[in-house]
């Protein structure tokens, strides 16, 4: 959830770390801190607030010299977001400094034991407990830092990605990982450490991604030493070539990353099916499926696990798989799946969906399913992420970096991948004849251009947003394939504008939510011509009779709903199964503009972080 950055080399560490923290603020932004080692002293500055607040404080209070340093941007778990609880944390002696992403679950018991041994704590964090545990091990066992870290981590329960520096070791950083992501960038006579590769992409395109329960001792002028934390056995680093580029993680002239990423969706969808969708040849090529086709064809059912926006994509996929491929599907919140003793067998296929590939609950669900013998298929965006490594097979969405905390292009590209998978299975099972299969491939190939057309409605959506920006509540209604889109639209509004919003199947409005409707209640209705259109019209009439304000997303050329609705946003016609790829776009824009008009921080909404790497 937090973002960590480290550097050791020949350059000044401070600008590298600060810039890296700014790129990682999507992971957490309630406080930030930095520690710089000039070879003699470790100079530390930290503060509640964002990285810009840290810059102002650090540049006026500490020496910025040093070729070794670590930095942290926080999403609070243990302890309120304030100056004291911000990272980095000193050990009692002041010799050790640590940054930490994750949660140490047994910190309280360790803290009590350390207090009994004379340690004093100034913060409420589990991280300060961990650095003092490392110090106690180092002192008691009379071992070097790397060995002390290893022994200490064998005593903790929880998740972590850490970087530790020692005042007695001016040329060394020790890092370790369990459950939280950690990458090491390898440059020429320099090394970088970060939660993902974005902080060091302009310096090197070579990186090592630590596996769970691995640690690394990074020494200047030496090769990285990787070891297994449990048994001290040697691990051999696999150097990967990064597929990021610097332009992808900059705003490119847009006011916010979220708006940029909304507008990137035509390209992102195209990149997702590029090389996979061959409409003229009537083929879908997906290596992860081609090599495991029988697993899917012989499956009793597909279980989809995900969280947040990815869960909504899974709900769309449920409709797609059952409708097109005729395979039973269950969609589960990963956070609930892992705790309810689910019935999973070796004849099941589990699909895990996550933008980051690091979602803690989804990773735990994967582990549980594999223990029960299920075949596990991953759908994620980040190459080399934990889900990509832990699953039996999978498919990348190729959406490119998504920096805005509120997911946009992740949703549409996940649906694109899952649609390709469902179509491939439908053809393999003989559910589709060649004519129908070709119709679907041709229409899916046209979706990027149709998304471009929907983006042209942005000025109209902005006008509608101005009308409803002060509304305290909002309802979103959809049916069939567009019920999950209603859920996603409501989530977007809640996430970034802090307006209470709920999504419902349109027919369920009569079972409770209709009591809320009056002249002050805006209701967003997805009313495309494909899929229960007449039923939706009836639902709109029920809202209208109670003076509700109707914002309708309709198929281009619609007449009937236009006569009833207060506002109408048109999308191009497409196959019913593909409508979520179009109808979600105006809902993203609506949330964006309302949030901007309300003065909200669109890219960094309060209390949220991009990647939930703790429970």
VOZA-337591 format. One line per 10 residues: for each residue x, y, z of C-alpha. Coordinates in steps of 0.25 Angstrom, whole numbers, plus 5000, padded with zeros to 4 digits. Example, Ala and Ser with C-alpha at 12.3 -4.5 7.8 and 13.67 -1.06 7.14 Angstrom:
2
5049 4982 5031; 5055 4996 5029
# end
This chain:
615
5000 5000 5000; 5011 5009 5003; 5022 5013 4993; 5037 5011 4996; 5049 5016 4989; 5064 5014 4991; 5077 5018 4984; 5092 5015 4985; 5102 5019 4975; 5110 5031 4970
5099 5041 4968; 5092 5050 4978; 5081 5041 4985; 5072 5052 4989; 5066 5057 4975; 5065 5042 4971; 5057 5038 4983; 5048 5050 4983; 5044 5048 4969; 5042 5034 4971
5033 5036 4983; 5025 5046 4974; 5023 5035 4964; 5019 5025 4975; 5009 5035 4982; 4997 5026 4976; 5001 5016 4986; 4999 5025 4998; 5000 5040 5001; 4996 5043 5015
5011 5045 5020; 5025 5044 5014; 5039 5043 5018; 5054 5042 5014; 5067 5038 5020; 5080 5042 5014; 5094 5036 5018; 5106 5045 5015; 5116 5034 5020; 5116 5040 5034
5102 5043 5038; 5088 5039 5034; 5080 5051 5032; 5065 5049 5033; 5053 5057 5030; 5038 5053 5030; 5024 5060 5031; 5010 5058 5030; 5005 5061 5016; 5009 5059 5002
5023 5058 4996; 5023 5073 4992; 5021 5076 5007; 5033 5067 5010; 5042 5074 5000; 5039 5088 5006; 5042 5082 5020; 5054 5074 5016; 5061 5085 5008; 5060 5095 5019
5064 5086 5031; 5074 5075 5027; 5087 5073 5019; 5083 5067 5005; 5097 5061 5003; 5099 5047 5001; 5099 5036 4990; 5091 5026 4999; 5077 5028 5003; 5063 5023 5005
5049 5029 5004; 5035 5026 5007; 5021 5031 5004; 5011 5025 5013; 4996 5020 5014; 4994 5018 5029; 4991 5005 5035; 4997 5005 5049; 4997 5019 5055; 4990 5031 5050
4996 5039 5039; 5005 5049 5046; 5020 5054 5046; 5024 5044 5057; 5017 5031 5050; 5023 5035 5037; 5034 5027 5031; 5046 5025 5032; 5048 5020 5046; 5061 5020 5054
5065 5009 5064; 5067 5013 5078; 5082 5015 5076; 5080 5023 5063; 5089 5014 5055; 5078 5007 5047; 5068 5013 5039; 5056 5006 5032; 5045 5008 5022; 5033 4998 5021
5021 4994 5013; 5012 4984 5019; 5007 4980 5033; 5014 4972 5044; 5003 4965 5051; 5010 4961 5063; 5017 4974 5066; 5010 4976 5079; 5016 4964 5086; 5029 4967 5080
5028 4982 5085; 5025 4977 5099; 5037 4968 5100; 5046 4979 5094; 5040 4989 5105; 5044 4979 5115; 5058 4979 5110; 5059 4994 5111; 5055 4999 5097; 5047 5012 5096
5036 5015 5085; 5032 5029 5080; 5022 5024 5069; 5010 5015 5069; 5015 5008 5057; 5019 4993 5055; 5030 4998 5047; 5038 5004 5058; 5036 4991 5066; 5042 4984 5054
5055 4992 5053; 5057 4991 5068; 5055 4976 5067; 5066 4976 5056; 5075 4984 5065; 5073 4975 5077; 5076 4963 5068; 5089 4970 5063; 5094 4973 5077; 5090 4960 5084
5095 4951 5073; 5107 4960 5069; 5104 4958 5054; 5104 4967 5042; 5092 4975 5037; 5088 4965 5026; 5088 4953 5036; 5081 4961 5047; 5070 4965 5037; 5068 4950 5033
5067 4945 5047; 5057 4956 5051; 5048 4954 5039; 5047 4939 5043; 5041 4944 5056; 5030 4953 5050; 5016 4949 5045; 5011 4958 5034; 5014 4965 5021; 5026 4974 5017
5035 4980 5007; 5046 4987 5015; 5059 4994 5012; 5069 4996 5024; 5082 5004 5025; 5092 5004 5036; 5101 5015 5040; 5112 5006 5041; 5110 5001 5026; 5111 5013 5017
5112 5005 5005; 5100 4995 5007; 5085 4994 5007; 5078 4982 5011; 5064 4979 5006; 5054 4968 5007; 5040 4964 5003; 5028 4956 5007; 5014 4959 5001; 5017 4973 4997
5024 4976 4984; 5039 4980 4983; 5048 4983 4970; 5063 4985 4970; 5068 4994 4958; 5082 4990 4953; 5090 5001 4947; 5104 5004 4944; 5111 5005 4957; 5098 5008 4964
5085 5001 4969; 5071 5006 4971; 5060 5000 4981; 5045 5003 4979; 5031 4997 4980; 5030 4997 4965; 5040 5001 4954; 5034 5015 4951; 5044 5022 4960; 5056 5017 4953
5051 5015 4938; 5060 5027 4933; 5073 5021 4939; 5072 5006 4935; 5063 4997 4929; 5068 4984 4936; 5062 4980 4949; 5061 4968 4958; 5047 4966 4965; 5049 4959 4978
5040 4947 4981; 5033 4945 4994; 5042 4941 5006; 5055 4946 4999; 5064 4957 5003; 5076 4964 4996; 5088 4970 5001; 5092 4982 4992; 5106 4987 4993; 5113 4997 4984
5122 4991 4974; 5118 4977 4977; 5107 4968 4971; 5094 4966 4978; 5093 4955 4988; 5080 4948 4989; 5076 4939 5000; 5064 4931 5005; 5059 4937 5018; 5055 4924 5024
5067 4915 5021; 5078 4925 5017; 5080 4917 5004; 5085 4925 4992; 5075 4930 4982; 5079 4934 4968; 5074 4947 4962; 5066 4947 4949; 5069 4960 4942; 5057 4965 4934
5056 4976 4924; 5046 4986 4927; 5035 4989 4918; 5031 5003 4923; 5035 5016 4917; 5036 5030 4923; 5025 5036 4914; 5015 5026 4919; 5016 5031 4934; 5015 5046 4931
5002 5053 4929; 5004 5057 4915; 4998 5070 4916; 4985 5065 4923; 4981 5072 4936; 4980 5059 4943; 4985 5045 4941; 4971 5040 4942; 4967 5048 4930; 4979 5044 4923
4976 5029 4925; 4961 5031 4921; 4966 5036 4908; 4976 5025 4907; 4965 5014 4906; 4964 5013 4891; 4979 5011 4890; 4979 5002 4903; 4968 4993 4897; 4975 4992 4884
4988 4988 4891; 4981 4978 4899; 4975 4970 4887; 4987 4974 4877; 4993 4961 4873; 4982 4953 4879; 4970 4957 4871; 4972 4953 4856; 4958 4956 4851; 4961 4954 4836
4967 4940 4839; 4955 4937 4849; 4965 4934 4860; 4968 4938 4875; 4982 4934 4879; 4985 4934 4894; 4997 4926 4898; 4992 4924 4912; 4979 4918 4907; 4985 4911 4895
4994 4903 4905; 4983 4900 4915; 4971 4899 4906; 4966 4886 4912; 4967 4891 4926; 4956 4901 4922; 4948 4892 4914; 4947 4881 4924; 4945 4890 4936; 4932 4888 4944
4932 4903 4946; 4940 4916 4946; 4942 4923 4959; 4946 4938 4958; 4953 4945 4970; 4956 4960 4970; 4954 4973 4978; 4948 4986 4975; 4948 4990 4960; 4954 4977 4956
4942 4970 4963; 4932 4978 4955; 4940 4973 4942; 4938 4959 4948; 4923 4961 4948; 4923 4966 4934; 4931 4953 4931; 4921 4944 4938; 4910 4949 4928; 4920 4947 4916
4925 4933 4920; 4911 4928 4923; 4905 4934 4911; 4915 4931 4900; 4923 4919 4905; 4912 4913 4914; 4921 4910 4926; 4916 4912 4940; 4923 4924 4947; 4923 4929 4961
4929 4943 4964; 4935 4944 4978; 4941 4956 4986; 4955 4951 4989; 4955 4956 5003; 4943 4947 5006; 4947 4935 4998; 4959 4933 5006; 4952 4932 5019; 4939 4924 5017
4945 4911 5014; 4940 4910 4999; 4937 4897 4992; 4948 4897 4981; 4953 4884 4974; 4963 4880 4964; 4952 4881 4953; 4950 4896 4955; 4957 4908 4948; 4960 4920 4957
4962 4933 4949; 4969 4944 4958; 4968 4958 4953; 4976 4970 4958; 4981 4982 4951; 4994 4983 4960; 4996 4968 4961; 4999 4970 4976; 4986 4971 4983; 4988 4963 4996
4974 4957 4997; 4974 4952 4982; 4988 4946 4984; 4983 4939 4997; 4971 4933 4989; 4981 4928 4978; 4989 4921 4989; 4976 4914 4994; 4971 4910 4981; 4985 4904 4977
4985 4896 4990; 4972 4890 4986; 4977 4886 4973; 4969 4896 4964; 4976 4902 4951; 4979 4917 4953; 4979 4927 4942; 4983 4941 4945; 4978 4954 4938; 4987 4966 4942
4994 4978 4936; 5008 4979 4942; 5018 4970 4936; 5026 4962 4946; 5016 4964 4957; 5013 4954 4968; 5000 4949 4962; 5007 4947 4949; 5017 4939 4956; 5008 4931 4965
4997 4927 4955; 4998 4914 4946; 4996 4923 4933; 4990 4936 4930; 4989 4948 4921; 4994 4962 4922; 4984 4974 4919; 4995 4982 4913; 4988 4995 4918; 5001 5002 4921
5003 5009 4935; 4991 5013 4942; 4995 5024 4952; 4981 5030 4956; 4976 5023 4968; 4962 5021 4962; 4963 5010 4951; 4958 5014 4937; 4966 5007 4926; 4969 4995 4935
4954 4992 4935; 4952 4992 4920; 4964 4985 4917; 4961 4974 4927; 4947 4972 4920; 4954 4972 4907; 4963 4960 4911; 4952 4953 4918; 4943 4955 4905; 4955 4949 4897
4956 4937 4906; 4941 4934 4906; 4940 4935 4891; 4951 4926 4889; 4945 4916 4898; 4931 4918 4891; 4938 4914 4878; 4945 4902 4884; 4933 4897 4890; 4925 4898 4877
4915 4908 4883; 4918 4918 4871; 4918 4915 4857; 4928 4922 4848; 4919 4933 4844; 4915 4937 4858; 4929 4936 4863; 4934 4945 4851; 4923 4955 4855; 4928 4956 4869
4942 4957 4865; 4939 4968 4855; 4931 4976 4865; 4941 4975 4876; 4952 4980 4866; 4943 4993 4864; 4942 4996 4879; 4954 5005 4880; 4948 5014 4869; 4935 5014 4876
4941 5018 4890; 4947 5030 4882; 4933 5034 4878; 4928 5033 4892; 4940 5042 4897; 4934 5053 4888; 4922 5054 4898; 4932 5060 4908; 4927 5074 4907; 4913 5070 4909
4916 5061 4921; 4924 5073 4927; 4911 5081 4926; 4903 5070 4933; 4913 5069 4944; 4912 5084 4947; 4897 5082 4949; 4899 5071 4959; 4912 5074 4966; 4905 5077 4979
4896 5066 4980; 4898 5058 4993; 4894 5044 4987; 4892 5037 4974; 4887 5024 4969; 4892 5016 4957; 4883 5006 4950; 4886 4996 4939; 4881 4982 4935; 4888 4970 4929
4902 4973 4925; 4901 4987 4929; 4897 4984 4944; 4912 4983 4947; 4915 4996 4940; 4905 5003 4949; 4912 4997 4961; 4925 5002 4955; 4920 5016 4952; 4915 5018 4966
4928 5013 4971; 4935 5024 4963; 4927 5035 4968; 4929 5030 4982; 4944 5029 4981; 4947 5042 4975; 4936 5052 4978; 4932 5047 4992; 4917 5047 4988; 4909 5035 4993
4905 5026 4981; 4899 5012 4980; 4898 5003 4968; 4886 4994 4966; 4880 4985 4956; 4869 4993 4950; 4858 4984 4954; 4863 4984 4969; 4859 4998 4970; 4845 4995 4974
4850 4986 4985; 4855 4998 4994; 4863 5009 4987; 4851 5015 4980; 4848 5020 4994; 4859 5030 4993; 4855 5036 4979; 4850 5050 4979; 4853 5063 4972; 4866 5064 4978
4871 5050 4974; 4879 5048 4961; 4878 5034 4955; 4888 5030 4945; 4881 5019 4936; 4889 5011 4926; 4878 5009 4915; 4884 5003 4902; 4876 4998 4892; 4881 4984 4893
4877 4976 4906; 4864 4978 4913; 4861 4991 4907; 4846 4992 4909; 4848 4987 4924; 4858 4999 4926; 4848 5009 4920; 4838 5004 4930; 4848 5006 4941; 4851 5020 4936
4836 5024 4936; 4835 5019 4950; 4846 5029 4954; 4840 5040 4945; 4826 5039 4953; 4834 5041 4966; 4841 5054 4960; 4854 5047 4960; 4865 5054 4951; 4869 5044 4940
4883 5044 4933; 4882 5033 4923; 4893 5026 4915; 4886 5022 4902; 4889 5016 4888; 4891 5026 4877; 4878 5030 4871; 4869 5026 4883; 4856 5033 4883; 4847 5027 4894
4857 5029 4906; 4861 5043 4901; 4846 5048 4903; 4847 5043 4918; 4861 5047 4922; 4866 5060 4927; 4879 5058 4921; 4884 5048 4910; 4898 5043 4906; 4899 5035 4894
4908 5023 4891; 4910 5016 4878; 4902 5003 4875; 4909 4990 4877; 4907 4975 4881; 4900 4974 4895; 4912 4967 4901; 4921 4978 4897; 4913 4990 4902; 4920 4991 4916
4933 4995 4908; 4925 5007 4903; 4915 5011 4914; 4925 5011 4925; 4933 5023 4918; 4922 5034 4921; 4921 5030 4935; 4936 5031 4937; 4936 5045 4931; 4924 5049 4940
4931 5045 4952; 4943 5052 4948; 4937 5065 4945; 4928 5065 4958; 4941 5062 4966; 4949 5074 4959; 4937 5083 4961; 4936 5080 4976; 4951 5082 4978; 4955 5068 4981
4968 5062 4978; 4964 5053 4966; 4977 5045 4965; 4979 5043 4980; 4966 5042 4987; 4966 5042 5002; 4968 5029 5010; 4970 5021 4997; 4983 5015 4991; 4984 5009 4977
4989 4995 4981; 4984 4989 4993; 4996 4980 4997; 4991 4978 5012; 4978 4972 5017
# end
